[in-house]
Amino acid sequence: MALEGNLRDFNVLEVIQLLGQQGKSGVLRVWGKKGEEAAIFFSEGLITHATSSQREEEKLLGQRLVKTGIISREDFEVALRRQKETARYLGEILVEEGMADEQAILNALYTQIHEIIYEVFRWGEGKFKFEVLSVPQFPKVSVKLSAEEVMLNILKMVDEWPEIERRVPSSYMVLQQTGVLEEQGIGLPEDHDVIYRLVDGKRSVQEVVELSLLGKFATLEILADLLEGGYIRTMDIKRPHIPLKLRPGFETLKKRPAYLAYGVGVIVALFLLFISLSQYNLGLLLGGLGAGGGIPKGYIEKIRQERVEWGRKIFFLERGRYPEGVRELVAAGILDEIDLKAEDARGEDINP
């Protein structure tokens, strides 16, 4: 069956539905306009698994199983070596060698298939081609999902996603159990109970999502239900650690011998000492910014204004709303007290 075309003419869900209805076996390859590539495998019209070149490392099947504690890091490394030696699928290696429960692998595969197809659906533009495989390449441990079912699930995700994001706080928000369930002896459905147990007063929304094998959409939907039921609550902000990236020149410097780094440090120290002893003020060294060699007041106020504007954006990302004033930014630890006096270059009050 020769089936290929452009995603602008047929979206990936329409193609999946067609392959399912005709009971085809093979692989649907999809290429995005930015170089993305994904593959969706079919066996007699049923979807067995999916792969994507754009999946971040922490979202790959093996990494997620390690992160959730289903397999150990040591077993994962062993399974990877077996995979390279035999070209078998990771999931079947983990199950056949007793490293993981088959149902746990199937649950993870179910989530991965939906997430990858959802990502491909959102590409919007690109090309696709279906290939009939001469030699079946289906893993022994695999799900067999109805193409129609997957299509309906993806459409539900697309339709309900904005509402789910509205109901759930920022991904940086830390969640805590309220104890209502235990006090009233209320039971939860299995999937809700799994997510409820991940809420420990230390993990952020994003960390709960990463530890769940239910996928981002289902996890956020359950968190929204638990919040609205009063079973969990928000309690704090957990800002992500963003490592400082050095410019290429500094990266090269890090790789040089230690004595060279020490020499650069001595030169910098001597330069700073010269500046401190110099009769020239900072304004002169900077080329005489403003009258009298000082830095113009308007320039300082402009810098402060920019700090406040960035602070408001950070606050919005963390809380889902803008602050009522700069004092809220200070209370949140985003700005310092000195920023309360900030005015923009036009002399206007920057308070929202």
C-alpha positions as CSV (number, residue, x, y, z in Angstrom):
1,M,0.0,0.0,0.0
2,A,1.6,3.3,-1.1
3,L,0.3,6.0,1.2
4,E,2.2,9.3,1.5
5,G,1.3,12.9,1.6
6,N,1.5,16.2,3.4
7,L,0.1,17.0,6.9
8,R,-1.5,20.1,5.6
9,D,-3.8,17.9,3.4
10,F,-4.3,15.1,5.9
11,N,-3.6,15.4,9.6
12,V,-2.0,12.4,11.3
13,L,-5.2,11.3,13.0
14,E,-7.0,10.9,9.7
15,V,-4.1,8.8,8.4
16,I,-4.1,6.6,11.6
17,Q,-7.9,6.1,11.3
18,L,-7.5,5.0,7.7
19,L,-4.8,2.5,8.5
20,G,-6.8,1.1,11.4
21,Q,-9.9,0.7,9.3
22,Q,-8.0,-1.2,6.6
23,G,-6.2,-3.4,9.1
24,K,-2.7,-2.5,7.8
25,S,0.6,-3.7,9.2
26,G,3.7,-1.6,8.9
27,V,5.1,1.7,10.1
28,L,3.8,5.2,9.5
29,R,6.7,7.6,9.4
30,V,6.1,11.3,9.9
31,W,8.6,14.2,9.4
32,G,8.0,17.7,10.7
33,K,9.1,20.9,9.1
34,K,11.8,21.5,11.8
35,G,13.5,18.2,11.3
36,E,11.3,16.2,13.8
37,E,10.7,12.5,13.0
38,A,8.3,10.0,14.5
39,A,7.3,6.4,13.7
40,I,4.0,4.8,14.6
41,F,3.8,1.0,14.2
42,F,0.7,-1.0,13.2
43,S,-0.1,-4.7,13.4
44,E,-3.3,-5.6,11.5
45,G,-4.7,-2.1,12.1
46,L,-3.7,-2.0,15.8
47,I,-1.1,0.4,17.1
48,T,1.7,-1.4,18.9
49,H,4.3,1.3,19.7
50,A,5.7,4.6,18.6
51,T,9.0,6.4,18.6
52,S,10.2,10.0,18.2
53,S,13.5,11.6,17.5
54,Q,12.4,14.6,19.5
55,R,11.8,12.9,22.8
56,E,13.8,14.4,25.6
57,E,16.0,11.9,27.4
58,E,14.0,12.0,30.6
59,K,10.8,11.1,28.6
60,L,12.3,8.0,27.0
61,L,10.8,4.7,28.2
62,G,13.9,3.4,30.1
63,Q,14.6,6.7,31.8
64,R,11.0,7.1,33.0
65,L,11.0,3.6,34.4
66,V,14.2,4.4,36.4
67,K,12.8,7.7,37.6
68,T,9.6,6.1,38.9
69,G,11.5,3.3,40.6
70,I,10.1,0.5,38.5
71,I,13.6,-0.6,37.5
72,S,16.9,0.1,39.0
73,R,19.6,2.2,37.3
74,E,21.8,-0.9,37.3
75,D,19.2,-3.1,35.6
76,F,18.6,-0.3,33.1
77,E,22.3,-0.2,32.2
78,V,22.4,-4.0,31.8
79,A,19.2,-3.9,29.6
80,L,20.8,-1.2,27.4
81,R,23.9,-3.4,26.8
82,R,21.6,-6.3,25.9
83,Q,19.7,-4.1,23.5
84,K,22.9,-3.1,21.7
85,E,24.1,-6.7,21.5
86,T,20.8,-8.2,20.3
87,A,18.9,-5.3,18.7
88,R,15.8,-6.4,20.7
89,Y,13.3,-4.0,22.2
90,L,14.1,-2.6,25.6
91,G,10.7,-3.5,27.0
92,E,10.8,-7.1,26.1
93,I,14.4,-7.4,27.5
94,L,13.2,-5.9,30.9
95,V,10.3,-8.3,31.1
96,E,12.0,-11.5,29.8
97,E,14.9,-11.1,32.2
98,G,12.7,-10.4,35.2
99,M,13.8,-6.7,35.6
100,A,10.2,-5.3,35.4
101,D,6.6,-6.4,35.6
102,E,5.0,-6.7,32.1
103,Q,1.9,-4.6,33.1
104,A,4.2,-1.7,34.2
105,I,5.9,-1.8,30.8
106,L,2.5,-1.9,29.0
107,N,1.2,1.1,31.0
108,A,4.4,3.1,30.1
109,L,4.0,2.2,26.4
110,Y,0.4,3.2,26.4
111,T,1.3,6.6,27.7
112,Q,4.2,7.0,25.4
113,I,2.1,6.2,22.3
114,H,-0.5,8.8,23.2
115,E,2.1,11.5,24.0
116,I,4.0,11.0,20.8
117,I,0.9,11.0,18.6
118,Y,-0.3,14.1,20.4
119,E,3.0,15.8,19.7
120,V,2.9,14.8,16.0
121,F,-0.7,16.1,15.7
122,R,0.5,19.5,17.0
123,W,3.2,19.8,14.3
124,G,0.6,20.9,11.9
125,E,3.0,20.8,8.9
126,G,5.2,18.1,7.5
127,K,5.1,14.9,5.5
128,F,4.1,11.3,6.1
129,K,4.7,7.9,4.5
130,F,3.4,4.5,5.3
131,E,5.7,1.5,4.7
132,V,4.7,-2.2,4.7
133,L,7.4,-4.0,6.6
134,S,8.7,-7.1,4.8
135,V,9.9,-8.5,8.1
136,P,7.7,-7.7,11.1
137,Q,9.5,-5.5,13.6
138,F,7.0,-5.6,16.5
139,P,8.2,-6.2,20.0
140,K,7.0,-9.2,21.9
141,V,5.9,-7.0,24.8
142,S,3.6,-4.4,23.2
143,V,0.2,-2.9,23.6
144,K,-2.3,-3.3,20.8
145,L,-4.5,-0.2,20.7
146,S,-7.4,0.4,18.5
147,A,-6.6,3.3,16.0
148,E,-10.1,4.6,16.6
149,E,-9.6,4.6,20.4
150,V,-6.3,6.5,20.1
151,M,-7.7,9.0,17.7
152,L,-10.6,9.8,20.1
153,N,-8.2,10.0,23.1
154,I,-6.0,12.5,21.2
155,L,-9.0,14.6,20.2
156,K,-10.1,14.7,23.8
157,M,-6.7,15.9,24.9
158,V,-6.7,18.6,22.2
159,D,-10.2,19.8,23.2
160,E,-9.7,19.7,27.0
161,W,-6.1,20.8,27.4
162,P,-6.8,24.5,27.8
163,E,-9.3,23.8,30.6
164,I,-7.0,21.4,32.4
165,E,-4.2,24.0,32.4
166,R,-6.6,26.6,33.8
167,R,-7.6,24.3,36.6
168,V,-4.1,23.3,37.6
169,P,-1.6,25.8,39.2
170,S,1.9,26.5,37.8
171,S,4.1,23.5,37.2
172,Y,6.5,25.0,39.9
173,M,3.8,24.9,42.6
174,V,4.4,22.4,45.4
175,L,1.4,20.4,46.4
176,Q,0.4,18.9,49.8
177,Q,-2.2,16.4,51.0
178,T,-4.9,17.9,53.2
179,G,-5.7,14.8,55.2
180,V,-9.4,14.9,54.3
181,L,-9.3,11.5,52.7
182,E,-7.8,9.8,55.7
183,E,-10.1,11.7,58.2
184,Q,-13.3,10.8,56.3
185,G,-12.2,7.4,55.1
186,I,-12.7,8.2,51.5
187,G,-11.4,5.8,48.8
188,L,-10.1,6.9,45.4
189,P,-10.1,5.2,42.0
190,E,-6.8,3.4,41.3
191,D,-5.4,6.0,39.0
192,H,-6.3,8.9,41.3
193,D,-4.8,7.0,44.3
194,V,-1.5,6.6,42.4
195,I,-1.2,10.4,41.8
196,Y,-2.4,11.2,45.3
197,R,0.4,9.2,46.8
198,L,3.0,11.2,44.7
199,V,1.9,14.4,46.4
200,D,4.1,14.7,49.5
201,G,4.5,18.4,50.3
202,K,7.9,18.5,48.6
203,R,7.3,17.7,44.9
204,S,6.2,20.3,42.4
205,V,3.4,19.7,39.9
206,Q,6.1,19.1,37.3
207,E,7.8,16.5,39.4
208,V,4.6,14.7,40.0
209,V,4.0,14.6,36.3
210,E,7.5,13.2,35.7
211,L,7.0,10.5,38.3
212,S,3.7,9.4,36.9
213,L,3.4,6.8,34.1
214,L,-0.1,8.1,33.3
215,G,1.2,10.9,31.1
216,K,1.0,14.7,31.5
217,F,-2.6,15.1,30.4
218,A,-4.0,12.4,32.6
219,T,-1.9,13.4,35.6
220,L,-2.9,17.1,35.4
221,E,-6.5,16.1,35.0
222,I,-6.3,14.0,38.2
223,L,-4.5,16.7,40.1
224,A,-7.2,19.2,39.1
225,D,-9.9,16.8,40.5
226,L,-7.9,16.3,43.7
227,L,-7.5,20.1,44.2
228,E,-11.2,20.8,43.5
229,G,-12.2,18.0,45.9
230,G,-10.1,19.6,48.6
231,Y,-7.9,16.4,49.0
232,I,-4.7,18.3,48.1
233,R,-3.7,22.0,48.2
234,T,-1.0,24.3,47.0
235,M,1.6,25.4,49.5
236,D,4.8,26.8,48.0
237,I,6.8,27.6,44.9
238,K,9.7,25.4,43.8
239,R,11.7,27.3,41.3
240,P,13.7,25.1,38.9
241,H,17.5,25.2,39.1
242,I,18.8,26.7,35.8
243,P,22.5,25.9,35.4
244,L,24.7,28.8,34.3
245,K,25.9,28.3,30.8
246,L,29.3,29.7,30.0
247,R,30.0,31.4,26.7
248,P,32.2,29.3,24.3
249,G,35.3,31.2,25.3
250,F,34.9,30.4,29.0
251,E,34.1,26.8,28.2
252,T,37.4,26.6,26.4
253,L,39.2,28.3,29.3
254,K,37.9,25.7,31.7
255,K,39.6,23.0,29.6
256,R,43.0,24.8,29.8
257,P,45.7,23.9,32.3
258,A,45.1,25.0,35.9
259,Y,48.1,27.4,35.9
260,L,46.6,29.3,32.9
261,A,43.3,29.8,34.9
262,Y,45.3,31.0,37.9
263,G,47.2,33.5,35.7
264,V,44.0,34.9,34.3
265,G,42.7,35.3,37.8
266,V,45.8,37.2,38.9
267,I,45.5,39.5,35.9
268,V,41.9,40.2,36.7
269,A,42.7,40.9,40.4
270,L,45.5,43.3,39.5
271,F,43.1,45.1,37.1
272,L,40.5,45.5,39.8
273,L,43.1,46.8,42.2
274,F,44.3,49.4,39.7
275,I,40.7,50.5,39.3
276,S,40.2,50.9,43.0
277,L,43.3,53.0,43.4
278,S,42.8,55.1,40.3
279,Q,41.8,58.7,40.5
280,Y,39.4,58.2,37.6
281,N,35.9,57.4,38.6
282,L,33.6,54.8,37.0
283,G,31.9,57.3,34.8
284,L,35.2,58.3,33.1
285,L,36.1,54.6,32.5
286,L,32.8,54.0,30.9
287,G,33.3,56.9,28.5
288,G,31.7,59.7,30.6
289,L,28.2,58.6,30.8
290,G,26.2,61.6,31.8
291,A,27.3,65.0,33.2
292,G,30.2,64.9,35.7
293,G,31.2,61.4,34.7
294,G,28.5,59.7,36.7
295,I,25.8,57.3,35.5
296,P,22.6,59.1,34.6
297,K,19.7,58.7,37.0
298,G,17.3,57.9,34.2
299,Y,19.6,55.0,33.2
300,I,19.5,53.5,36.7
301,E,15.7,53.9,36.8
302,K,15.4,52.2,33.5
303,I,17.4,49.2,34.7
304,R,15.2,49.0,37.8
305,Q,12.1,49.2,35.7
306,E,13.3,46.2,33.6
307,R,14.0,44.2,36.7
308,V,10.4,44.8,37.9
309,E,9.0,43.9,34.5
310,W,10.9,40.6,34.5
311,G,9.8,40.0,38.1
312,R,6.2,40.3,37.0
313,K,6.7,37.8,34.2
314,I,8.4,35.3,36.6
315,F,5.5,35.8,39.1
316,F,3.0,35.1,36.3
317,L,4.7,31.9,35.3
318,E,4.8,30.7,38.8
319,R,1.4,31.8,40.1
320,G,-0.7,32.0,36.9
321,R,-1.5,35.6,37.6
322,Y,0.2,39.0,37.7
323,P,1.1,40.5,41.1
324,E,-1.1,43.3,42.5
325,G,2.0,45.4,43.2
326,V,5.8,45.2,43.6
327,R,5.4,44.4,47.3
328,E,4.1,41.0,46.2
329,L,7.2,40.5,44.2
330,V,9.4,41.3,47.2
331,A,7.3,38.9,49.4
332,A,7.8,36.2,46.8
333,G,11.6,36.7,47.0
334,I,11.7,37.8,43.3
335,L,12.8,41.4,44.0
336,D,14.6,43.2,46.8
337,E,13.3,46.1,48.9
338,I,15.3,48.6,46.9
339,D,13.1,47.9,43.9
340,L,10.1,49.3,45.6
341,K,11.5,52.8,44.9
342,A,11.9,52.1,41.2
343,E,10.5,54.5,38.6
344,D,10.8,54.2,34.9
345,A,12.8,56.6,32.7
346,R,9.7,58.8,32.3
347,G,9.3,59.1,36.1
348,E,6.1,57.1,36.2
349,D,5.2,54.8,39.0
350,I,5.9,51.2,38.0
351,N,3.4,49.6,40.4
352,P,0.9,47.6,38.4
